[in-house]
Amino acid sequence: MSSIATTRATWRSTLPAPLRGFLLGLFGTLAAALLLAASAAAAIGLLNQGRVLPGVTVGGVPLGGLDRDAALARLEASLPSLSHGTATLVIEGQPTRISYAELGRGYRLDDMANDAYAAGRAGNPIEAALGRLRDAVHGTQLPLQVHGYDQSAIDRVAVQVALQHASEAIDASVTVAEDGSLVVSPSTPGAALDPRVVRALLGAAVATSDPGDMSVEIPVTIRQPLVTTGAAQAAVTAAHAAIDRPLALTAGDDALTVEPADLASVLRFGIDDAGSYLPRVDSLALGALVADLGSRVNREAKDASYTFGATITVVPAVSGHELDATAAEGALRDAIDTRLSGGDPGSVILPVLVTEPALTTEMAKASVSRIARIGTWTTYYIPGISNGYGVNISIPANKLNGLVVAPGDTFDFWHDIGPVTTAQGYRQGGAIINGKSEPTGALAGGICSTSTTLFNAALRAGMQMGERVNHSYYISRYPVGLDATVFADGASVTTMSWTNDTDYPVIIRSITSYGIVRFDLYSVPTGRTVTLTTPIITNRRAAHDVIQYTTSLKPGVSRRVEGVYNGFDASVTRYVRDADGTLIHTDHFFSHYHAVNGLLLVGKATSTPPPSPTPPPSPTPTPGPTAAT
């Protein structure tokens, strides 16, 4: 206590009395001022409880004295809108406009209102008091706070813009036109936009308090094509070295030429393993070219044949040629590749496979002096509408004239007569359809007279018989139980066949004249003998005539529409023995013939009922149409 008193006494004793008075007055005044300021700050705080303190502005908008909701309303009403307007993205000189509303651009009104209310209230009481006094005297300017965009919205816009303005580079290409010319399609560069770059540049531009429109330059990355126009044109130059002149070929005895357009047709253009765009040979196209060459080179072997005159003479056989397709493709590919590399392959040899005929000239000559007729049969018919007035019989017979059936070969009627078309001269003719005669029911109707006649000639020559089917009903011009119908309608085929089971060729010779068809088979006689049993007839079924009156005919005039055909079953057996008498063939031919009632149309008067005459006796079965193609 004594020390303190001593110190205080020392301080007082060291200052002059006037100075001590001044300092005491100054400190008192300051204390009074601070007390007054604190009172004023407290009064300001009390008077603006729940309101923004006086002097606070946000972006130039005064908010002092307003509660939070009123401050929000004033900011929203006073500040210029940031959601109106557009940001223009300039991409390769082309504008793309994005509305601010699409980006979700606007102010952070809640944050600005909160900051305005917090102004003058933050910190310790002294700092808050000083802030209030400062706000009251000088005011507080708070900055605008902007919400530039919604993250998901700007991401979506960036991706959309990148996709809309991106383009793939288009490679140049070379195609072969139908005329063999090479057509170059030029390349086109592509463009690529990175959506991350779009987002960053657009986001930086719109994150501003400026409400006006703005323009943003977006950089583009150019995508270069893999194949340029120059590379394609260079490939065309290389290709012309291979196709600018014909390619000479040799295939056996044939000299061929592949024209430039055909050479061009096998070329395709593409990128090789080294990344170069070059012409190359396409395997499928090359195969098609070889197939076309084969059609010009290939020919079937032709058996030796005979001509009949004062003597029988030999017509020489012709060897067949067949292009070796696999080897030919390899030879052509090598030749074209040689040209593509700048070389000259010269004339190209295509391998050809030679096929020998079954009956060679030597074989025919060896037996010609011993040839004799070994089988024959003749059929007589009445030319009419049911057989195309004879042409449906004579055409196939003449087609078969001179045909040689080599040892071991099988004759098949449909195969060996060739195409049956109107272009060959065939006409509509009769057919048995559903057991009834149709006078013009099929093309080449009546052809069965040809098949039946040849069947009987081969039967009597002792050949090994194959397929044979009897007609639906019996036709009297054919031997009982030994007719052979043929029919083809696409899905179903009935044919007649036999096999030459001798060691010598069999020559078919046909003779046709009005109402007659005859077949003679010639070969070296083997001493075979043929025995045919008398037909065994069973299961007879009588048919009768039906009279139908019609006004389409004059009264008393009659017209037969269908003949009367009695039904029955017939069985014939053939025995064939060789020169030693050994039985080599036993054939049983069974035929089931349906009964068909006749139909006779008789004219009647239209005004009076027709009489009821006694039906005439059933006529003898008359010739009818055969099944046909």
Residue, then its C-alpha position, 0 to 999 in steps of 0.5 A: m500500500s505504501s508503494i502504490a501511494t508513493t507511485r501515484a504521488t510521484w505521477r502527480s508530482t511529476l506533471p504540471a498541474p495544468l497538464r494534469g487537468f487537460l488530460l483528465g478533461l480529455f479522458g473524461t470527454l472520450a469516456a463520455a463520447l464512447l458512452l454516448a456512441a455505445s448508447a447510440a449503437a444500442a439504440i440503433g440495434l433496439l430500434n431495428q430489431g428484426r430489420v436490416l440496419p440503416g445504410v445497408t445496400v446490396g448492389g445499390v438497392p437500399l435495404g435499411g429498415l426492411d425485414r428479411d421478406a421485405a428485403l427479398a421483395r425489394l431485391e427481386a423487384s429492383l434488380p434487373s433480371l438475369s434469366h432473360g437474354t441469351a448466351t451466343l456460342v460461336i462455333e466455326g463462325q456459326p452461332t448457337r443461342i442458349s437462353y439464360a433461363e435454360l441454364g437456370r441463371g439468377y441472383r442468390l437473393d436469400d444469401m444477399a438478404n441474409d448478408a444485409y441483415a447480418a451487416g452491423r451485427a457480426g463480431n463482439p459488441i464493440e465491433a458490432a457497435l462500431g459497425r452500426l455507427r459506420d453504417a449509419v454514417h457512411g452506409t455499407q455497400l454489399p456486392l451482388q451474388v449471382h447464381g450463374y447456372d445449374q450444374s445439371a443444366i449446363d452439363r446437359v447444354a454442353v453435351q447437346v452442343a458438343l453432339q450437335h456440332a460434332s461430325e465424323a470425318i468421311d473417308a474418301s473412297v473409290t467405287v467401280a461403276e457398272d461401265g467399269s469406270l472408277v469413281v472417287s468420292p472425296s473426303t470430308p474433315g470432321a469436327a469434335l467439341d469437348p463438352r468439358v470445354v463448352r461447360a467451362l467457357l459457358g459457365a465462366a461467361v454466365a457467372t457474372s452480374d451483367p444481365g445483358d446478352m453475351s457471346v462465347e467463342i467455342p474452339v473446335t478440334i478438326r478430325q482428319p479422315l483416314v483416307t484423303t482424296g489424294a490417297a483415293q486418287a493415287a489408288v485409282t492411278a494404281a488400279h488403272a495400271a491393272i485394268d487399262r488394257p484387256l487381259a489375254l487368257t488361254a483355256g485349253d483350245d480356247a483363247l479368251t479376253v477379259e475386257p477392262a470393265d470386267l477386270a475393274s469389276v473384281l477390284r475393291f478398294g480398302i486400307d491394308d495392314a500398313g494403313s495404305y489405301l489400295p486396290r485389291v482383288d475381291s474373292l467373291a467378284l473374282g469367283a463370279l468372273v471365273a464362273d462367267l469364263g467357265s460358261r464360255v469354256n465349259r462344254e459337256a463331253k458328247d458321246a459318239s453317235y451313228t447315222f443311218g443310211a445305206t450303211i451305219t456310220v460313226v459320228p465322232a465323240v467330242s471331249g468335254h472341257e471344264l475350267d478348273a475354277t480354283a486354279a483359274e482364280g489363283a492364276l487370275r489373281d496373280a496376273i492382276d496383282t502383277r499388274l497392280s505392282g507394275g508388272d506385265p503377266g502376259s497371256v495367262i493360262l487357265p487350267v482346264l480339266v478334260t472329260e472324256p465321253a462315255l462312248t468314245t469314237e474308238m468304241a463306236k468304230a469297234s462295234v459299228s460293223r456289228i450293229a443291228r436292230i435289237g428292239t422295235w415298237t410302233t404306235y398308231y394314233i389319230p392326230g387331234i386336239s388331244n395330242g396337239y394334232g400330232v406335234n406333242i408326239s412327234i417333237p419328243a420322238n424326233k428329239l430322241n432320234g440318234l440318242v446313244v445310251a452308253p453301257g451302264d447309262t440310264f435313259d430317263f424320259w423327262h431328262d432326255i427329251g429336253p425342255v417341254t415348252t411352247a417355245q419348243g413347239y408343244r401345244q395343249g393336249g389331253a390329260i387324264i385328270n382325276g380319272k376323267s379326260e381333259p382334251t386340253g388339260a395339259l401342255a404336251g398332252g398326248i406325249c404318252s404315246t411317245s413314252t409308251t412306244l419307246f418303253n415297249a421297244a426297250l422292253r423287247a430289246g431286253m433292257q433292264m427296265g426302270e420306272r413305269v406307271n400305267h394310265s388311269y384307264y386302259i387305252s386300246r392303242y397300247p398293248v394291254g398291261l404294257d403302257a407307260t404314262v408320264f406326267a410332271d406338274g412341278a411337285s410331282v413327276t412320273t417318268m419312264s426309264w430303263t438302263n443299258d445293262t449290256d457291254y455295247p452302246v444302244i442307239i435310239r432311232s425314231i420314225t414319225s409320220y402322220g398318225i404313226v410313231r415308231f422306235d427302233l433300238y440298235s446295238v451289237p446283238t448279245g443273243r438275248t431273248v425276250t418272252l412276254t406272257t399273255p396278259i392275265i385279266t382279272n377284276r373286270r368292272a363294266a362301264h356304261d354310257v350316260i346320256q345328257y340332253t343339252t340345248s347347246l346342240k341342235p335337236g337330234v345332234s349328239r357329241r361324245v364327251e367321254g368314251v366308255y372305258n371298262g375297268f380291269d386289272a392286267s398282269v404281264t411277266r417278262y423273261v429275259r435270257d442271255a445267249d446261254g439261256t440263263l435267265i437274267h431278268t424277270d419283270h412283273f408288270f401289274s396294271h390297275y385300270h379304272a372304269v370310266n362311264g361314257l358321256l354323250l351329249v344330245g341336243k334337245a328343243t327348248s320348248t318341249p321336254p326331250p324324249s327318253p330314248t333307250p341308251p345305245p349299247s356301250p361302244t368299244p373303248t375308244p382312244g383317249p388322251t394320255a396323261a401329260t406334262 
